[in-house]
Amino acid sequence: MREYLPPHIGAFWFRDITGSTANEAAIRIAQKATGNTDVFSLFLSHHGQSVAATGVSGNAFRHRSFTLPFPGSVKVPAPDCANCFFGQTPDRCRMLCATRVADFAEYASSGRIAALIIEPVLGNGGNLVPPDGYFRELRRVCDDLGILIVADEVQTGFGRTGTFFASTGVAHELRPDIITFAKGAGGVGIPVAGVLMRPELDVLEPWEHSSTAGANPLSLTALEETVNYIRDHDVLDNVTTVGASLLDGLHALARDHVTVSHPRGVGLMQAFDLSDADAVHRFLPVAKRHGLIMRGSRYGFGRAVKVRPPLIITPSQVEDLLDRLRAALRTFEEEGS
Ligand SMILES: Cc1ncc(COP(=O)(O)O)c(C=O)c1O
């Protein structure tokens, strides 16, 4: 996998099989390496199901029924341009969602910040692709404050955005100190996860973070074979090429259907919005009737419909997908969207 890593990433920790615990490992690494406690994360983020991973995730509906203590968790506004926390438009915002992280450090944290964890494209939160310049500014602010950056690439990794990691493509200016991965790393659904980092952050002892099934031979074989498959079948080129036609197609659908707005995405990590979460609930079964398995965002609380075909989808299958989507939208609108 080395050939696909940013050059400054040289160490790994492969003792996890879920993205949730890989993110926990990343938090422990950042805390141990810096001697600090707090973790910044984004509104709308999703980092997993464990206490710490849920604790740093930015959605109240996942906390409401429990006590999930993460005392040093500080949530900062996401780069959600369609719904800007600062009431700005992209042409005049001066990237406040990145620069104001310094204010959260000054006024909302303990002053001892270990890391900022970020999904390069916020997946569950609504497939939010940050605007140009966001990653560069965020990196600058974190460098100024001595905060490590963890890129949670559990969704974006292994080719989903057209490069092996988003951190080597659309998010290369983030220059994360730590990268976590899972999901697609197992290829056909075999659980695999891991943490990649700068060599000097390789600070954990085995007894500080490991589990029985971590680094099991099946998972490691699946990981190796997935990397080989991606390389040998030019999967990254395919994702970039067909992803561009898919996005064009979603833009065309948005022009023709008033119910569809904000087509967006990178590679084969795409989405569009319907009017609200209720419309998404009603649309998904219609899409299924047209042969499309699609999912909403924010566990049903969001208005995005995610479009996530397999990375090996062919150009003609993308045409078929778009035809089915168009037909599903027509049915949805006829049935009283
Ligand atoms: C960005 C992100 N991080 C972490 C996780 C948690 O991964 P897992 O379900 O393997 O624990 C997910 C799962 O959906 C995710 O999308």
The ligand as an ORCA input file, in Angstrom:
! r2SCAN-3c Opt
* xyz 0 1
  C     -16.457      8.325      8.164
  C     -16.715      7.142      9.051
  N     -15.908      6.930     10.104
  C     -16.073      5.869     10.908
  C     -17.100      4.969     10.696
  C     -17.257      3.785     11.585
  O     -16.792      2.647     10.934
  P     -17.267      1.187     11.399
  O     -18.725      1.094     11.077
  O     -16.417      0.237     10.607
  O     -17.017      1.084     12.849
  C     -17.968      5.152      9.618
  C     -19.071      4.206      9.380
  O     -20.013      4.435      8.690
  C     -17.774      6.276      8.775
  O     -18.572      6.512      7.737
*
